[in-house]
Amino acid sequence: MTLDSINAADPNNPTVDPVPYVGIQYVAIPEWAGIGTSAGQEFSAMVAGSQSPEAALEKAQSLVAEEMEAAGY
């Protein structure tokens, strides 16, 4: 079922309702959920005005690099 879902994904129509972007996402590593949460928190802080876009990107990159290194990638 998972493979069928991946193969059926349409990057040109990634959601049920029309959206102004294309692309799909599939990452098969166990660290992905935590990485998404950590990076998302940095971007949320940016949107809230707590930090600059540059700082959010720098922090997110650092968090991802640390997580990937810790996992042995």
PQR file with spaces between the fields and no chain letter, atoms N, CA, C, O and H, PARSE charges and radii, in Angstrom:
ATOM       1  N    MET     1       0.822   -1.179    0.000 -0.4000 1.5000
ATOM       2  CA   MET     1       0.000    0.000    0.000 -0.0000 2.0000
ATOM       3  C    MET     1       0.880    1.262    0.000  0.5500 1.7000
ATOM       4  O    MET     1       0.586    2.222   -0.713 -0.5500 1.4000
ATOM       5  N    THR     2       1.938    1.261    0.784 -0.4000 1.5000
ATOM       6  CA   THR     2       2.817    2.433    0.843 -0.0000 2.0000
ATOM       7  C    THR     2       3.472    2.690   -0.500  0.5500 1.7000
ATOM       8  O    THR     2       3.475    3.822   -0.983 -0.5500 1.4000
ATOM       9  H    THR     2       2.177    0.481    1.364  0.4000 1.0000
ATOM      10  N    LEU     3       4.023    1.656   -1.105 -0.4000 1.5000
ATOM      11  CA   LEU     3       4.670    1.816   -2.404 -0.0000 2.0000
ATOM      12  C    LEU     3       3.669    2.274   -3.462  0.5500 1.7000
ATOM      13  O    LEU     3       3.991    3.120   -4.295 -0.5500 1.4000
ATOM      14  H    LEU     3       4.020    0.736   -0.712  0.4000 1.0000
ATOM      15  N    ASP     4       2.469    1.724   -3.434 -0.4000 1.5000
ATOM      16  CA   ASP     4       1.444    2.162   -4.387 -0.0000 2.0000
ATOM      17  C    ASP     4       1.118    3.637   -4.202  0.5500 1.7000
ATOM      18  O    ASP     4       0.939    4.367   -5.176 -0.5500 1.4000
ATOM      19  H    ASP     4       2.207    1.037   -2.757  0.4000 1.0000
ATOM      20  N    SER     5       1.042    4.069   -2.955 -0.4000 1.5000
ATOM      21  CA   SER     5       0.752    5.482   -2.673 -0.0000 2.0000
ATOM      22  C    SER     5       1.867    6.382   -3.181  0.5500 1.7000
ATOM      23  O    SER     5       1.606    7.428   -3.775 -0.5500 1.4000
ATOM      24  H    SER     5       1.188    3.476   -2.164  0.4000 1.0000
ATOM      25  N    ILE     6       3.109    5.976   -2.949 -0.4000 1.5000
ATOM      26  CA   ILE     6       4.247    6.765   -3.425 -0.0000 2.0000
ATOM      27  C    ILE     6       4.233    6.843   -4.948  0.5500 1.7000
ATOM      28  O    ILE     6       4.423    7.915   -5.523 -0.5500 1.4000
ATOM      29  H    ILE     6       3.321    5.126   -2.467  0.4000 1.0000
ATOM      30  N    ASN     7       4.011    5.718   -5.587 -0.4000 1.5000
ATOM      31  CA   ASN     7       4.011    5.690   -7.051 -0.0000 2.0000
ATOM      32  C    ASN     7       2.851    6.474   -7.649  0.5500 1.7000
ATOM      33  O    ASN     7       2.963    6.985   -8.763 -0.5500 1.4000
ATOM      34  H    ASN     7       3.857    4.847   -5.119  0.4000 1.0000
ATOM      35  N    ALA     8       1.745    6.576   -6.930 -0.4000 1.5000
ATOM      36  CA   ALA     8       0.571    7.281   -7.439 -0.0000 2.0000
ATOM      37  C    ALA     8       0.610    8.781   -7.148  0.5500 1.7000
ATOM      38  O    ALA     8      -0.215    9.526   -7.677 -0.5500 1.4000
ATOM      39  H    ALA     8       1.654    6.160   -6.025  0.4000 1.0000
ATOM      40  N    ALA     9       1.537    9.232   -6.330 -0.4000 1.5000
ATOM      41  CA   ALA     9       1.604   10.654   -5.980 -0.0000 2.0000
ATOM      42  C    ALA     9       1.883   11.488   -7.220  0.5500 1.7000
ATOM      43  O    ALA     9       2.753   11.154   -8.024 -0.5500 1.4000
ATOM      44  H    ALA     9       2.207    8.627   -5.900  0.4000 1.0000
ATOM      45  N    ASP    10       1.143   12.564   -7.362 -0.4000 1.5000
ATOM      46  CA   ASP    10       1.279   13.444   -8.526 -0.0000 2.0000
ATOM      47  C    ASP    10       1.890   14.769   -8.078  0.5500 1.7000
ATOM      48  O    ASP    10       1.198   15.576   -7.459 -0.5500 1.4000
ATOM      49  H    ASP    10       0.436   12.835   -6.708  0.4000 1.0000
ATOM      50  N    PRO    11       3.161   15.013   -8.371 -0.5600 1.5000
ATOM      51  CA   PRO    11       3.799   16.247   -7.930  0.2800 2.0000
ATOM      52  C    PRO    11       3.175   17.511   -8.523  0.5500 1.7000
ATOM      53  O    PRO    11       3.341   18.596   -7.966 -0.5500 1.4000
ATOM      54  N    ASN    12       2.471   17.386   -9.629 -0.4000 1.5000
ATOM      55  CA   ASN    12       1.825   18.554  -10.228 -0.0000 2.0000
ATOM      56  C    ASN    12       0.486   18.888   -9.580  0.5500 1.7000
ATOM      57  O    ASN    12      -0.035   19.990   -9.753 -0.5500 1.4000
ATOM      58  H    ASN    12       2.337   16.504  -10.082  0.4000 1.0000
ATOM      59  N    ASN    13      -0.066   17.943   -8.839 -0.4000 1.5000
ATOM      60  CA   ASN    13      -1.327   18.129   -8.115 -0.0000 2.0000
ATOM      61  C    ASN    13      -1.176   17.478   -6.740  0.5500 1.7000
ATOM      62  O    ASN    13      -1.743   16.414   -6.492 -0.5500 1.4000
ATOM      63  H    ASN    13       0.357   17.047   -8.698  0.4000 1.0000
ATOM      64  N    PRO    14      -0.410   18.118   -5.843 -0.5600 1.5000
ATOM      65  CA   PRO    14      -0.028   17.451   -4.598  0.2800 2.0000
ATOM      66  C    PRO    14      -1.111   17.393   -3.514  0.5500 1.7000
ATOM      67  O    PRO    14      -0.937   16.695   -2.516 -0.5500 1.4000
ATOM      68  N    THR    15      -2.224   18.112   -3.692 -0.4000 1.5000
ATOM      69  CA   THR    15      -3.273   18.116   -2.668 -0.0000 2.0000
ATOM      70  C    THR    15      -4.629   17.897   -3.315  0.5500 1.7000
ATOM      71  O    THR    15      -4.763   17.940   -4.537 -0.5500 1.4000
ATOM      72  H    THR    15      -2.366   18.679   -4.504  0.4000 1.0000
ATOM      73  N    VAL    16      -5.624   17.663   -2.488 -0.4000 1.5000
ATOM      74  CA   VAL    16      -6.980   17.459   -2.997 -0.0000 2.0000
ATOM      75  C    VAL    16      -7.488   18.738   -3.660  0.5500 1.7000
ATOM      76  O    VAL    16      -8.040   18.702   -4.760 -0.5500 1.4000
ATOM      77  H    VAL    16      -5.516   17.628   -1.495  0.4000 1.0000
ATOM      78  N    ASP    17      -7.295   19.869   -2.977 -0.4000 1.5000
ATOM      79  CA   ASP    17      -7.705   21.163   -3.516 -0.0000 2.0000
ATOM      80  C    ASP    17      -6.523   21.813   -4.241  0.5500 1.7000
ATOM      81  O    ASP    17      -5.370   21.560   -3.891 -0.5500 1.4000
ATOM      82  H    ASP    17      -6.847   19.898   -2.084  0.4000 1.0000
ATOM      83  N    PRO    18      -6.796   22.636   -5.233 -0.5600 1.5000
ATOM      84  CA   PRO    18      -5.704   23.311   -5.956  0.2800 2.0000
ATOM      85  C    PRO    18      -4.843   24.170   -5.025  0.5500 1.7000
ATOM      86  O    PRO    18      -5.358   24.831   -4.123 -0.5500 1.4000
ATOM      87  N    VAL    19      -3.539   24.152   -5.252 -0.4000 1.5000
ATOM      88  CA   VAL    19      -2.585   24.956   -4.490 -0.0000 2.0000
ATOM      89  C    VAL    19      -1.594   25.595   -5.457  0.5500 1.7000
ATOM      90  O    VAL    19      -1.393   25.095   -6.564 -0.5500 1.4000
ATOM      91  H    VAL    19      -3.120   23.615   -5.984  0.4000 1.0000
ATOM      92  N    PRO    20      -0.971   26.706   -5.040 -0.5600 1.5000
ATOM      93  CA   PRO    20      -0.067   27.418   -5.965  0.2800 2.0000
ATOM      94  C    PRO    20       1.362   26.885   -5.977  0.5500 1.7000
ATOM      95  O    PRO    20       2.299   27.642   -6.226 -0.5500 1.4000
ATOM      96  N    TYR    21       1.536   25.620   -5.718 -0.4000 1.5000
ATOM      97  CA   TYR    21       2.883   25.044   -5.733 -0.0000 2.0000
ATOM      98  C    TYR    21       2.802   23.608   -6.236  0.5500 1.7000
ATOM      99  O    TYR    21       1.722   23.021   -6.300 -0.5500 1.4000
ATOM     100  H    TYR    21       0.774   25.004   -5.516  0.4000 1.0000
ATOM     101  N    VAL    22       3.942   23.059   -6.587 -0.4000 1.5000
ATOM     102  CA   VAL    22       4.024   21.675   -7.014 -0.0000 2.0000
ATOM     103  C    VAL    22       5.033   20.960   -6.127  0.5500 1.7000
ATOM     104  O    VAL    22       5.842   21.598   -5.454 -0.5500 1.4000
ATOM     105  H    VAL    22       4.819   23.537   -6.535  0.4000 1.0000
ATOM     106  N    GLY    23       4.983   19.673   -6.130 -0.4000 1.5000
ATOM     107  CA   GLY    23       5.957   18.878   -5.393 -0.0000 2.0000
ATOM     108  C    GLY    23       5.316   17.983   -4.362  0.5500 1.7000
ATOM     109  O    GLY    23       4.234   18.262   -3.846 -0.5500 1.4000
ATOM     110  H    GLY    23       4.326   19.155   -6.677  0.4000 1.0000
ATOM     111  N    ILE    24       6.006   16.912   -4.078 -0.4000 1.5000
ATOM     112  CA   ILE    24       5.578   15.979   -3.044 -0.0000 2.0000
ATOM     113  C    ILE    24       6.760   15.722   -2.126  0.5500 1.7000
ATOM     114  O    ILE    24       7.893   16.086   -2.440 -0.5500 1.4000
ATOM     115  H    ILE    24       6.885   16.686   -4.497  0.4000 1.0000
ATOM     116  N    GLN    25       6.495   15.108   -1.016 -0.4000 1.5000
ATOM     117  CA   GLN    25       7.556   14.879   -0.041 -0.0000 2.0000
ATOM     118  C    GLN    25       7.463   13.448    0.473  0.5500 1.7000
ATOM     119  O    GLN    25       6.398   12.986    0.884 -0.5500 1.4000
ATOM     120  H    GLN    25       5.575   14.813   -0.761  0.4000 1.0000
ATOM     121  N    TYR    26       8.577   12.770    0.442 -0.4000 1.5000
ATOM     122  CA   TYR    26       8.666   11.448    1.039 -0.0000 2.0000
ATOM     123  C    TYR    26      10.096   11.271    1.505  0.5500 1.7000
ATOM     124  O    TYR    26      11.023   11.247    0.695 -0.5500 1.4000
ATOM     125  H    TYR    26       9.441   13.145    0.109  0.4000 1.0000
ATOM     126  N    VAL    27      10.273   11.149    2.789 -0.4000 1.5000
ATOM     127  CA   VAL    27      11.598   10.954    3.353 -0.0000 2.0000
ATOM     128  C    VAL    27      11.537    9.714    4.234  0.5500 1.7000
ATOM     129  O    VAL    27      10.788    9.672    5.209 -0.5500 1.4000
ATOM     130  H    VAL    27       9.520   11.168    3.447  0.4000 1.0000
ATOM     131  N    ALA    28      12.315    8.722    3.891 -0.4000 1.5000
ATOM     132  CA   ALA    28      12.253    7.435    4.575 -0.0000 2.0000
ATOM     133  C    ALA    28      13.354    7.263    5.615  0.5500 1.7000
ATOM     134  O    ALA    28      14.070    6.262    5.612 -0.5500 1.4000
ATOM     135  H    ALA    28      12.924    8.755    3.098  0.4000 1.0000
ATOM     136  N    ILE    29      13.486    8.246    6.501 -0.4000 1.5000
ATOM     137  CA   ILE    29      14.429    8.091    7.609 -0.0000 2.0000
ATOM     138  C    ILE    29      13.671    8.373    8.902  0.5500 1.7000
ATOM     139  O    ILE    29      12.807    9.249    8.928 -0.5500 1.4000
ATOM     140  H    ILE    29      12.905    9.060    6.503  0.4000 1.0000
ATOM     141  N    PRO    30      13.975    7.655    9.961 -0.5600 1.5000
ATOM     142  CA   PRO    30      13.225    7.830   11.207  0.2800 2.0000
ATOM     143  C    PRO    30      13.404    9.209   11.840  0.5500 1.7000
ATOM     144  O    PRO    30      12.563    9.633   12.632 -0.5500 1.4000
ATOM     145  N    GLU    31      14.461    9.899   11.511 -0.4000 1.5000
ATOM     146  CA   GLU    31      14.727   11.210   12.100 -0.0000 2.0000
ATOM     147  C    GLU    31      13.856   12.320   11.492  0.5500 1.7000
ATOM     148  O    GLU    31      13.819   13.429   12.026 -0.5500 1.4000
ATOM     149  H    GLU    31      15.144    9.555   10.867  0.4000 1.0000
ATOM     150  N    TRP    32      13.173   12.044   10.412 -0.4000 1.5000
ATOM     151  CA   TRP    32      12.477   13.083    9.668 -0.0000 2.0000
ATOM     152  C    TRP    32      11.439   13.839   10.493  0.5500 1.7000
ATOM     153  O    TRP    32      11.362   15.064   10.398 -0.5500 1.4000
ATOM     154  H    TRP    32      13.202   11.143    9.979  0.4000 1.0000
ATOM     155  N    ALA    33      10.656   13.156   11.283 -0.4000 1.5000
ATOM     156  CA   ALA    33       9.608   13.828   12.062 -0.0000 2.0000
ATOM     157  C    ALA    33      10.221   14.838   13.032  0.5500 1.7000
ATOM     158  O    ALA    33       9.732   15.962   13.149 -0.5500 1.4000
ATOM     159  H    ALA    33      10.719   12.161   11.360  0.4000 1.0000
ATOM     160  N    GLY    34      11.269   14.450   13.714 -0.4000 1.5000
ATOM     161  CA   GLY    34      11.922   15.359   14.651 -0.0000 2.0000
ATOM     162  C    GLY    34      12.565   16.537   13.951  0.5500 1.7000
ATOM     163  O    GLY    34      12.525   17.660   14.453 -0.5500 1.4000
ATOM     164  H    GLY    34      11.666   13.537   13.619  0.4000 1.0000
ATOM     165  N    ILE    35      13.159   16.288   12.791 -0.4000 1.5000
ATOM     166  CA   ILE    35      13.773   17.358   12.011 -0.0000 2.0000
ATOM     167  C    ILE    35      12.702   18.355   11.568  0.5500 1.7000
ATOM     168  O    ILE    35      12.893   19.568   11.658 -0.5500 1.4000
ATOM     169  H    ILE    35      13.191   15.375   12.383  0.4000 1.0000
ATOM     170  N    GLY    36      11.592   17.836   11.097 -0.4000 1.5000
ATOM     171  CA   GLY    36      10.500   18.715   10.673 -0.0000 2.0000
ATOM     172  C    GLY    36       9.968   19.564   11.808  0.5500 1.7000
ATOM     173  O    GLY    36       9.668   20.743   11.624 -0.5500 1.4000
ATOM     174  H    GLY    36      11.437   16.851   11.024  0.4000 1.0000
ATOM     175  N    THR    37       9.850   18.965   12.979 -0.4000 1.5000
ATOM     176  CA   THR    37       9.379   19.707   14.147 -0.0000 2.0000
ATOM     177  C    THR    37      10.367   20.794   14.542  0.5500 1.7000
ATOM     178  O    THR    37       9.977   21.941   14.757 -0.5500 1.4000
ATOM     179  H    THR    37      10.093   18.007   13.129  0.4000 1.0000
ATOM     180  N    SER    38      11.636   20.442   14.638 -0.4000 1.5000
ATOM     181  CA   SER    38      12.661   21.415   15.048 -0.0000 2.0000
ATOM     182  C    SER    38      12.774   22.568   14.058  0.5500 1.7000
ATOM     183  O    SER    38      12.791   23.733   14.456 -0.5500 1.4000
ATOM     184  H    SER    38      11.953   19.510   14.463  0.4000 1.0000
ATOM     185  N    ALA    39      12.850   22.249   12.792 -0.4000 1.5000
ATOM     186  CA   ALA    39      12.952   23.303   11.780 -0.0000 2.0000
ATOM     187  C    ALA    39      11.673   24.138   11.757  0.5500 1.7000
ATOM     188  O    ALA    39      11.730   25.360   11.625 -0.5500 1.4000
ATOM     189  H    ALA    39      12.836   21.303   12.469  0.4000 1.0000
ATOM     190  N    GLY    40      10.538   23.489   11.883 -0.4000 1.5000
ATOM     191  CA   GLY    40       9.264   24.209   11.907 -0.0000 2.0000
ATOM     192  C    GLY    40       9.172   25.194   13.050  0.5500 1.7000
ATOM     193  O    GLY    40       8.611   26.278   12.890 -0.5500 1.4000
ATOM     194  H    GLY    40      10.492   22.496   11.991  0.4000 1.0000
ATOM     195  N    GLN    41       9.710   24.840   14.193 -0.4000 1.5000
ATOM     196  CA   GLN    41       9.706   25.754   15.336 -0.0000 2.0000
ATOM     197  C    GLN    41      10.554   26.990   15.052  0.5500 1.7000
ATOM     198  O    GLN    41      10.191   28.099   15.443 -0.5500 1.4000
ATOM     199  H    GLN    41      10.165   23.960   14.324  0.4000 1.0000
ATOM     200  N    GLU    42      11.668   26.801   14.379 -0.4000 1.5000
ATOM     201  CA   GLU    42      12.505   27.948   14.026 -0.0000 2.0000
ATOM     202  C    GLU    42      11.787   28.859   13.031  0.5500 1.7000
ATOM     203  O    GLU    42      11.848   30.082   13.154 -0.5500 1.4000
ATOM     204  H    GLU    42      11.963   25.900   14.061  0.4000 1.0000
ATOM     205  N    PHE    43      11.112   28.272   12.053 -0.4000 1.5000
ATOM     206  CA   PHE    43      10.400   29.074   11.067 -0.0000 2.0000
ATOM     207  C    PHE    43       9.183   29.762   11.692  0.5500 1.7000
ATOM     208  O    PHE    43       8.827   30.873   11.300 -0.5500 1.4000
ATOM     209  H    PHE    43      11.062   27.278   11.953  0.4000 1.0000
ATOM     210  N    SER    44       8.549   29.104   12.657 -0.4000 1.5000
ATOM     211  CA   SER    44       7.435   29.731   13.371 -0.0000 2.0000
ATOM     212  C    SER    44       7.912   30.946   14.154  0.5500 1.7000
ATOM     213  O    SER    44       7.236   31.974   14.186 -0.5500 1.4000
ATOM     214  H    SER    44       8.837   28.201   12.976  0.4000 1.0000
ATOM     215  N    ALA    45       9.079   30.825   14.785 -0.4000 1.5000
ATOM     216  CA   ALA    45       9.648   31.953   15.519 -0.0000 2.0000
ATOM     217  C    ALA    45       9.951   33.102   14.564  0.5500 1.7000
ATOM     218  O    ALA    45       9.789   34.268   14.922 -0.5500 1.4000
ATOM     219  H    ALA    45       9.627   29.989   14.759  0.4000 1.0000
ATOM     220  N    MET    46      10.387   32.779   13.359 -0.4000 1.5000
ATOM     221  CA   MET    46      10.657   33.806   12.358 -0.0000 2.0000
ATOM     222  C    MET    46       9.364   34.517   11.980  0.5500 1.7000
ATOM     223  O    MET    46       9.319   35.746   11.939 -0.5500 1.4000
ATOM     224  H    MET    46      10.519   31.831   13.068  0.4000 1.0000
ATOM     225  N    VAL    47       8.318   33.752   11.704 -0.4000 1.5000
ATOM     226  CA   VAL    47       7.038   34.342   11.314 -0.0000 2.0000
ATOM     227  C    VAL    47       6.480   35.214   12.441  0.5500 1.7000
ATOM     228  O    VAL    47       5.868   36.250   12.182 -0.5500 1.4000
ATOM     229  H    VAL    47       8.354   32.753   11.737  0.4000 1.0000
ATOM     230  N    ALA    48       6.693   34.796   13.687 -0.4000 1.5000
ATOM     231  CA   ALA    48       6.221   35.558   14.838 -0.0000 2.0000
ATOM     232  C    ALA    48       7.061   36.803   15.093  0.5500 1.7000
ATOM     233  O    ALA    48       6.699   37.630   15.930 -0.5500 1.4000
ATOM     234  H    ALA    48       7.190   33.955   13.898  0.4000 1.0000
ATOM     235  N    GLY    49       8.172   36.947   14.385 -0.4000 1.5000
ATOM     236  CA   GLY    49       9.016   38.115   14.536 -0.0000 2.0000
ATOM     237  C    GLY    49      10.079   37.984   15.603  0.5500 1.7000
ATOM     238  O    GLY    49      10.738   38.966   15.945 -0.5500 1.4000
ATOM     239  H    GLY    49       8.465   36.275   13.705  0.4000 1.0000
ATOM     240  N    SER    50      10.260   36.774   16.142 -0.4000 1.5000
ATOM     241  CA   SER    50      11.250   36.547   17.194 -0.0000 2.0000
ATOM     242  C    SER    50      12.673   36.441   16.668  0.5500 1.7000
ATOM     243  O    SER    50      13.634   36.600   17.421 -0.5500 1.4000
ATOM     244  H    SER    50       9.726   35.975   15.865  0.4000 1.0000
ATOM     245  N    GLN    51      12.804   36.173   15.378 -0.4000 1.5000
ATOM     246  CA   GLN    51      14.137   36.088   14.783 -0.0000 2.0000
ATOM     247  C    GLN    51      14.048   36.383   13.291  0.5500 1.7000
ATOM     248  O    GLN    51      12.977   36.308   12.689 -0.5500 1.4000
ATOM     249  H    GLN    51      12.023   36.044   14.766  0.4000 1.0000
ATOM     250  N    SER    52      15.163   36.709   12.726 -0.4000 1.5000
ATOM     251  CA   SER    52      15.218   37.033   11.301 -0.0000 2.0000
ATOM     252  C    SER    52      15.144   35.755   10.462  0.5500 1.7000
ATOM     253  O    SER    52      15.409   34.665   10.969 -0.5500 1.4000
ATOM     254  H    SER    52      16.033   36.769   13.215  0.4000 1.0000
ATOM     255  N    PRO    53      14.787   35.884    9.188 -0.5600 1.5000
ATOM     256  CA   PRO    53      14.819   34.716    8.312  0.2800 2.0000
ATOM     257  C    PRO    53      16.206   34.072    8.266  0.5500 1.7000
ATOM     258  O    PRO    53      16.329   32.848    8.259 -0.5500 1.4000
ATOM     259  N    GLU    54      17.234   34.896    8.235 -0.4000 1.5000
ATOM     260  CA   GLU    54      18.596   34.367    8.193 -0.0000 2.0000
ATOM     261  C    GLU    54      18.907   33.538    9.431  0.5500 1.7000
ATOM     262  O    GLU    54      19.508   32.468    9.332 -0.5500 1.4000
ATOM     263  H    GLU    54      17.135   35.891    8.240  0.4000 1.0000
ATOM     264  N    ALA    55      18.496   34.035   10.606 -0.4000 1.5000
ATOM     265  CA   ALA    55      18.735   33.300   11.857 -0.0000 2.0000
ATOM     266  C    ALA    55      17.953   32.001   11.869  0.5500 1.7000
ATOM     267  O    ALA    55      18.480   30.972   12.293 -0.5500 1.4000
ATOM     268  H    ALA    55      18.008   34.905   10.686  0.4000 1.0000
ATOM     269  N    ALA    56      16.708   32.025   11.415 -0.4000 1.5000
ATOM     270  CA   ALA    56      15.891   30.809   11.381 -0.0000 2.0000
ATOM     271  C    ALA    56      16.524   29.758   10.482  0.5500 1.7000
ATOM     272  O    ALA    56      16.603   28.587   10.853 -0.5500 1.4000
ATOM     273  H    ALA    56      16.280   32.861   11.071  0.4000 1.0000
ATOM     274  N    LEU    57      16.974   30.172    9.302 -0.4000 1.5000
ATOM     275  CA   LEU    57      17.613   29.233    8.383 -0.0000 2.0000
ATOM     276  C    LEU    57      18.910   28.682    8.966  0.5500 1.7000
ATOM     277  O    LEU    57      19.189   27.489    8.856 -0.5500 1.4000
ATOM     278  H    LEU    57      16.909   31.123    9.001  0.4000 1.0000
ATOM     279  N    GLU    58      19.692   29.544    9.579 -0.4000 1.5000
ATOM     280  CA   GLU    58      20.953   29.103   10.173 -0.0000 2.0000
ATOM     281  C    GLU    58      20.712   28.106   11.303  0.5500 1.7000
ATOM     282  O    GLU    58      21.392   27.083   11.385 -0.5500 1.4000
ATOM     283  H    GLU    58      19.466   30.513    9.669  0.4000 1.0000
ATOM     284  N    LYS    59      19.752   28.398   12.169 -0.4000 1.5000
ATOM     285  CA   LYS    59      19.457   27.491   13.281 -0.0000 2.0000
ATOM     286  C    LYS    59      18.896   26.162   12.774  0.5500 1.7000
ATOM     287  O    LYS    59      19.277   25.096   13.257 -0.5500 1.4000
ATOM     288  H    LYS    59      19.200   29.229   12.102  0.4000 1.0000
ATOM     289  N    ALA    60      17.992   26.233   11.803 -0.4000 1.5000
ATOM     290  CA   ALA    60      17.414   25.010   11.262 -0.0000 2.0000
ATOM     291  C    ALA    60      18.493   24.147   10.616  0.5500 1.7000
ATOM     292  O    ALA    60      18.517   22.933   10.815 -0.5500 1.4000
ATOM     293  H    ALA    60      17.681   27.099   11.411  0.4000 1.0000
ATOM     294  N    GLN    61      19.380   24.761    9.849 -0.4000 1.5000
ATOM     295  CA   GLN    61      20.471   24.015    9.211 -0.0000 2.0000
ATOM     296  C    GLN    61      21.349   23.356   10.258  0.5500 1.7000
ATOM     297  O    GLN    61      21.742   22.199   10.105 -0.5500 1.4000
ATOM     298  H    GLN    61      19.360   25.748    9.687  0.4000 1.0000
ATOM     299  N    SER    62      21.655   24.082   11.312 -0.4000 1.5000
ATOM     300  CA   SER    62      22.494   23.539   12.380 -0.0000 2.0000
ATOM     301  C    SER    62      21.817   22.357   13.072  0.5500 1.7000
ATOM     302  O    SER    62      22.450   21.335   13.336 -0.5500 1.4000
ATOM     303  H    SER    62      21.335   25.022   11.436  0.4000 1.0000
ATOM     304  N    LEU    63      20.519   22.507   13.362 -0.4000 1.5000
ATOM     305  CA   LEU    63      19.775   21.416   14.002 -0.0000 2.0000
ATOM     306  C    LEU    63      19.753   20.165   13.127  0.5500 1.7000
ATOM     307  O    LEU    63      19.941   19.052   13.618 -0.5500 1.4000
ATOM     308  H    LEU    63      20.004   23.336   13.147  0.4000 1.0000
ATOM     309  N    VAL    64      19.527   20.351   11.849 -0.4000 1.5000
ATOM     310  CA   VAL    64      19.476   19.224   10.919 -0.0000 2.0000
ATOM     311  C    VAL    64      20.854   18.564   10.820  0.5500 1.7000
ATOM     312  O    VAL    64      20.957   17.338   10.866 -0.5500 1.4000
ATOM     313  H    VAL    64      19.374   21.255   11.450  0.4000 1.0000
ATOM     314  N    ALA    65      21.885   19.350   10.689 -0.4000 1.5000
ATOM     315  CA   ALA    65      23.240   18.786   10.592 -0.0000 2.0000
ATOM     316  C    ALA    65      23.582   17.981   11.845  0.5500 1.7000
ATOM     317  O    ALA    65      24.132   16.884   11.745 -0.5500 1.4000
ATOM     318  H    ALA    65      21.802   20.346   10.652  0.4000 1.0000
ATOM     319  N    GLU    66      23.262   18.512   13.015 -0.4000 1.5000
ATOM     320  CA   GLU    66      23.538   17.793   14.266 -0.0000 2.0000
ATOM     321  C    GLU    66      22.766   16.489   14.341  0.5500 1.7000
ATOM     322  O    GLU    66      23.315   15.457   14.728 -0.5500 1.4000
ATOM     323  H    GLU    66      22.814   19.402   13.096  0.4000 1.0000
ATOM     324  N    GLU    67      21.487   16.535   13.969 -0.4000 1.5000
ATOM     325  CA   GLU    67      20.647   15.333   14.014 -0.0000 2.0000
ATOM     326  C    GLU    67      21.159   14.269   13.051  0.5500 1.7000
ATOM     327  O    GLU    67      21.233   13.091   13.402 -0.5500 1.4000
ATOM     328  H    GLU    67      21.041   17.373   13.655  0.4000 1.0000
ATOM     329  N    MET    68      21.511   14.683   11.843 -0.4000 1.5000
ATOM     330  CA   MET    68      21.993   13.721   10.858 -0.0000 2.0000
ATOM     331  C    MET    68      23.331   13.122   11.272  0.5500 1.7000
ATOM     332  O    MET    68      23.560   11.925   11.099 -0.5500 1.4000
ATOM     333  H    MET    68      21.451   15.640   11.558  0.4000 1.0000
ATOM     334  N    GLU    69      24.208   13.950   11.816 -0.4000 1.5000
ATOM     335  CA   GLU    69      25.504   13.439   12.270 -0.0000 2.0000
ATOM     336  C    GLU    69      25.320   12.472   13.428  0.5500 1.7000
ATOM     337  O    GLU    69      25.957   11.419   13.463 -0.5500 1.4000
ATOM     338  H    GLU    69      24.021   14.922   11.957  0.4000 1.0000
ATOM     339  N    ALA    70      24.453   12.816   14.376 -0.4000 1.5000
ATOM     340  CA   ALA    70      24.191   11.940   15.517 -0.0000 2.0000
ATOM     341  C    ALA    70      23.617   10.582   15.081  0.5500 1.7000
ATOM     342  O    ALA    70      23.849    9.555   15.719 -0.5500 1.4000
ATOM     343  H    ALA    70      23.935   13.671   14.348  0.4000 1.0000
ATOM     344  N    ALA    71      22.865   10.611   13.979 -0.4000 1.5000
ATOM     345  CA   ALA    71      22.264    9.373   13.475 -0.0000 2.0000
ATOM     346  C    ALA    71      23.221    8.567   12.610  0.5500 1.7000
ATOM     347  O    ALA    71      22.911    7.444   12.212 -0.5500 1.4000
ATOM     348  H    ALA    71      22.676   11.445   13.461  0.4000 1.0000
ATOM     349  N    GLY    72      24.390    9.144   12.318 -0.4000 1.5000
ATOM     350  CA   GLY    72      25.384    8.405   11.554 -0.0000 2.0000
ATOM     351  C    GLY    72      25.323    8.574   10.056  0.5500 1.7000
ATOM     352  O    GLY    72      25.888    7.762    9.323 -0.5500 1.4000
ATOM     353  H    GLY    72      24.642   10.056   12.641  0.4000 1.0000
ATOM     354  N    TYR    73      24.657    9.601    9.583 -0.4000 1.5000
ATOM     355  CA   TYR    73      24.562    9.824    8.126 -0.0000 2.0000
ATOM     356  C    TYR    73      25.753   10.590    7.621  0.5500 1.7000
ATOM     357  O    TYR    73      25.846   10.869    6.425 -0.5500 1.4000
ATOM     358  H    TYR    73      24.198   10.260   10.178  0.4000 1.0000
